[in-house]
Amino acid sequence: MGGRSRASEKLLVWLGNPFFSSFLAAPGRRVLNAPYSPGGIYTPENILELTGGVMPDVLLAADQSVPPYLLGMEDMPCLTLFYSVDAHIHSWQPVYARGFDLCLVSLKEYLPLFAGSACLFHFPPYAQDGHRPPAPAPERDLDMVFVGTLDPELAPRRCSFIAELREKFPSLHVARGAFADLYARAELILNECSRNELNFRVFEAMGMGGCLLTPDIGPSLTELFTPGKELFTYPPYAVGELIALAERLLADAPLREKVAAAGLAAVDAGHRASHRAKAFAGIIGELFSSGKAAELIAARLRGAPQIRRNFLRPLYLHHAATVGVDFLRDRYLQAAKKH
């Protein structure tokens, strides 16, 4: 299946969403990013085409919030990883992860669903290193900002919550897409968690130096940050309590600024993309130096027929029946027939 990369240099092929991969290149480690192409499929064959025939040492498929786009990973003679971010909306991901050596899971409360994976690591969301408070700071001329998608089919409760809030709190500014400029202008930044998940918006808001108001979703949030010290929480979808909290904070600039500064310091201390990259590099380095990587690869290759039979085949048949794209349906059916 192609030659190995040079012994003095590890080759990491990162498929799909790049996330924190830009921080992974280092002496002795080369990173090749291969973006997801809508409707496309990666296989061992076209991965070797990407690398010029060189077998990577590490192959990672990052969550693109689409059906499986890497097939045949159970047969790859390199360390394989799946990085799950949207397990709260893709129930097939724990099954798919069984075809890999390692799995990184963003949402802590979903870790038990991935328990069958050979190696499992919690990788919480984070803020990008470049998303920081601008200098000089612009005037904070917006009372409260929410930046996010409002789709009544995907998140009906979010839509009704924001609609009621806008009616009762008219100075709420709602947008979607780029958030940095708006967060820098906001006295308060609002978060909503459509399925009680710890989302990236928490880290993005705090990383921009904003005073964050976010739903109280329990330990996945409070194990990382302290309400009242680094952010503020409100009961999920409790419009009245949220408005009361917002009005109190808008009347207390010193408290807003103190908590926003503490939140920024917490993100800077351990929750930026470079922190996740450092943790990832440490895990991969330890696996190779200890010999555990070779053990994981060998165990997966021995068990590949059983992995296909028990996990991947039913999953691919499901996607073949539901994907609605002829090319992808055929590829899933082909993968499901593999012995």
Rosetta blueprint (number, residue, H / E / L):
1 M L
2 G L
3 G E
4 R E
5 S L
6 R L
7 A L
8 S L
9 E L
10 K E
11 L E
12 L E
13 V E
14 W E
15 L E
16 G L
17 N L
18 P L
19 F L
20 F L
21 S H
22 S H
23 F H
24 L L
25 A L
26 A E
27 P L
28 G L
29 R E
30 R E
31 V E
32 L E
33 N E
34 A E
35 P L
36 Y L
37 S L
38 P L
39 G L
40 G L
41 I L
42 Y E
43 T L
44 P H
45 E H
46 N H
47 I H
48 L H
49 E H
50 L H
51 T H
52 G L
53 G L
54 V E
55 M E
56 P L
57 D L
58 V E
59 L E
60 L E
61 A E
62 A E
63 D L
64 Q L
65 S L
66 V L
67 P L
68 P L
69 Y L
70 L E
71 L L
72 G L
73 M H
74 E H
75 D H
76 M L
77 P L
78 C L
79 L E
80 T E
81 L E
82 F E
83 Y E
84 S E
85 V L
86 D L
87 A L
88 H L
89 I L
90 H L
91 S L
92 W L
93 Q H
94 P H
95 V H
96 Y H
97 A H
98 R H
99 G H
100 F L
101 D L
102 L E
103 C E
104 L E
105 V E
106 S L
107 L L
108 K H
109 E H
110 Y H
111 L H
112 P H
113 L H
114 F H
115 A L
116 G L
117 S L
118 A L
119 C E
120 L E
121 F E
122 H E
123 F L
124 P L
125 P L
126 Y L
127 A E
128 Q L
129 D L
130 G L
131 H L
132 R L
133 P L
134 P L
135 A L
136 P L
137 A L
138 P L
139 E L
140 R L
141 D L
142 L E
143 D E
144 M E
145 V E
146 F E
147 V E
148 G L
149 T L
150 L L
151 D L
152 P L
153 E L
154 L L
155 A L
156 P H
157 R H
158 R H
159 C H
160 S H
161 F H
162 I H
163 A H
164 E H
165 L H
166 R H
167 E H
168 K H
169 F L
170 P L
171 S L
172 L E
173 H E
174 V E
175 A E
176 R L
177 G L
178 A L
179 F L
180 A H
181 D H
182 L H
183 Y H
184 A H
185 R H
186 A E
187 E E
188 L E
189 I E
190 L E
191 N L
192 E L
193 C L
194 S L
195 R L
196 N L
197 E L
198 L L
199 N L
200 F H
201 R H
202 V H
203 F H
204 E H
205 A H
206 M H
207 G H
208 M L
209 G L
210 G L
211 C L
212 L E
213 L E
214 T E
215 P E
216 D L
217 I L
218 G L
219 P H
220 S H
221 L H
222 T H
223 E L
224 L L
225 F L
226 T L
227 P E
228 G L
229 K L
230 E L
231 L E
232 F E
233 T E
234 Y E
235 P L
236 P L
237 Y L
238 A L
239 V H
240 G H
241 E H
242 L H
243 I H
244 A H
245 L H
246 A H
247 E H
248 R H
249 L H
250 L H
251 A L
252 D L
253 A H
254 P H
255 L H
256 R H
257 E H
258 K H
259 V H
260 A H
261 A H
262 A H
263 G H
264 L H
265 A H
266 A H
267 V H
268 D H
269 A H
270 G H
271 H L
272 R E
273 A H
274 S H
275 H H
276 R H
277 A H
278 K H
279 A H
280 F H
281 A H
282 G H
283 I H
284 I H
285 G H
286 E H
287 L H
288 F H
289 S H
290 S H
291 G L
292 K H
293 A H
294 A H
295 E H
296 L H
297 I H
298 A H
299 A H
300 R H
301 L H
302 R H
303 G H
304 A H
305 P H
306 Q H
307 I H
308 R H
309 R H
310 N H
311 F H
312 L H
313 R H
314 P H
315 L H
316 Y H
317 L H
318 H H
319 H H
320 A H
321 A H
322 T H
323 V L
324 G L
325 V L
326 D H
327 F H
328 L H
329 R H
330 D H
331 R H
332 Y H
333 L H
334 Q H
335 A H
336 A H
337 K L
338 K L
339 H L
